[in-house]
Amino acid sequence: MTSEAEPHEARERFETLATRFLSDPSVGEGTGFGAMLGLRVDGRIFAMLVKDELVVKLPRARVDELEGSGIGARFDPGHGRPMKEWATVPVSHMGDWEQLATEALTFVGRR
């Protein structure tokens, strides 16, 4: 998928992922940071949709890897300090969203 994906495509993709993850009884819907669509495991956020990009909580080394490969970047919630364990993945890498959300679920769920 190219980076020219329409905003509704990102939302639809996230909603499809949410439906898949919500089949797990430990996963629930909720907001991310603020009013963003989010997914939680045992009450803790692991994935959310922010400005038509997937944002996931992953180990710092994995976020470094995503940033180094160009697939993702550190997530900055708007205060000018990118977060160490949060990655943002654009629609141009929408094909990676499910795998990354699965990684995030595993990471957050074992804490």
Legacy VTK file of the C-alpha trace (Angstrom):
# vtk DataFile Version 3.0
C-alpha trace
ASCII
DATASET POLYDATA
POINTS 111 float
0.000 0.000 0.000
1.282 3.468 -0.780
1.433 6.434 1.523
-1.452 7.973 -0.438
-3.991 5.839 1.452
-7.142 7.694 2.356
-7.793 8.476 6.040
-10.863 6.234 6.024
-8.593 3.327 4.949
-6.473 3.725 8.077
-9.549 3.823 10.291
-11.103 0.818 8.530
-7.858 -1.142 8.877
-7.636 -0.299 12.573
-11.266 -1.293 13.108
-10.581 -4.622 11.351
-7.626 -5.195 13.673
-9.747 -4.232 16.667
-12.395 -6.790 15.723
-9.720 -9.486 15.510
-8.113 -8.585 18.845
-11.424 -8.125 20.669
-12.087 -11.865 20.275
-9.545 -12.238 23.122
-11.388 -11.738 26.447
-8.383 -9.907 27.952
-8.566 -7.222 25.225
-10.932 -4.291 25.379
-11.604 -1.069 23.554
-10.872 2.292 24.994
-9.120 5.495 24.193
-5.414 5.905 23.771
-3.762 9.115 24.888
-6.735 11.454 24.843
-9.620 10.555 22.571
-7.844 8.298 20.048
-9.254 4.867 19.203
-7.349 2.388 21.307
-6.995 -1.244 22.321
-6.149 -2.345 25.837
-5.022 -5.611 27.362
-5.893 -6.070 31.018
-6.659 -2.337 31.100
-3.308 -1.209 29.625
-3.126 0.423 26.205
-1.118 -1.465 23.569
-2.297 0.005 20.252
-4.115 3.096 19.049
-4.874 5.058 15.915
-3.389 8.562 15.941
-3.634 10.864 12.920
-4.274 7.876 10.651
-1.183 6.016 11.873
-0.915 2.947 14.060
0.815 3.629 17.371
2.006 0.601 19.347
3.846 -0.009 22.616
6.902 -2.197 22.041
10.265 -2.825 23.696
12.710 0.022 23.174
15.032 -2.151 21.048
12.149 -3.042 18.720
11.201 0.635 18.351
14.871 1.355 17.513
14.720 -1.389 14.877
11.526 -0.026 13.313
12.971 3.459 13.243
16.247 2.245 11.706
14.436 0.307 8.990
12.181 3.227 8.074
9.006 1.290 8.909
8.199 3.435 11.917
9.307 6.290 14.121
9.225 7.080 17.812
5.838 8.426 18.830
5.703 11.988 20.115
2.338 12.724 21.734
2.873 16.430 21.160
5.176 17.537 23.957
8.365 17.436 21.894
9.830 14.333 23.568
9.483 11.112 21.565
8.537 8.162 23.757
11.059 5.316 24.100
8.609 2.420 23.982
6.042 3.733 21.507
6.289 3.545 17.714
4.122 5.166 15.082
3.669 3.315 11.800
2.240 5.155 8.772
-0.321 3.852 6.310
2.480 3.216 3.825
3.346 0.251 6.086
-0.249 -0.762 6.797
0.668 -4.307 5.791
2.790 -4.517 8.970
0.071 -3.262 11.322
-1.346 -6.633 12.347
2.051 -8.134 13.169
3.123 -5.054 15.120
-0.154 -4.901 17.043
0.291 -8.595 17.897
3.801 -7.865 19.164
2.444 -4.971 21.222
-0.299 -7.140 22.719
2.282 -9.735 23.763
4.642 -7.089 25.154
2.043 -5.199 27.185
0.121 -8.310 28.183
3.080 -9.877 29.940
3.883 -6.841 32.075
LINES 1 112
111 0 1 2 3 4 5 6 7 8 9 10 11 12 13 14 15 16 17 18 19 20 21 22 23 24 25 26 27 28 29 30 31 32 33 34 35 36 37 38 39 40 41 42 43 44 45 46 47 48 49 50 51 52 53 54 55 56 57 58 59 60 61 62 63 64 65 66 67 68 69 70 71 72 73 74 75 76 77 78 79 80 81 82 83 84 85 86 87 88 89 90 91 92 93 94 95 96 97 98 99 100 101 102 103 104 105 106 107 108 109 110
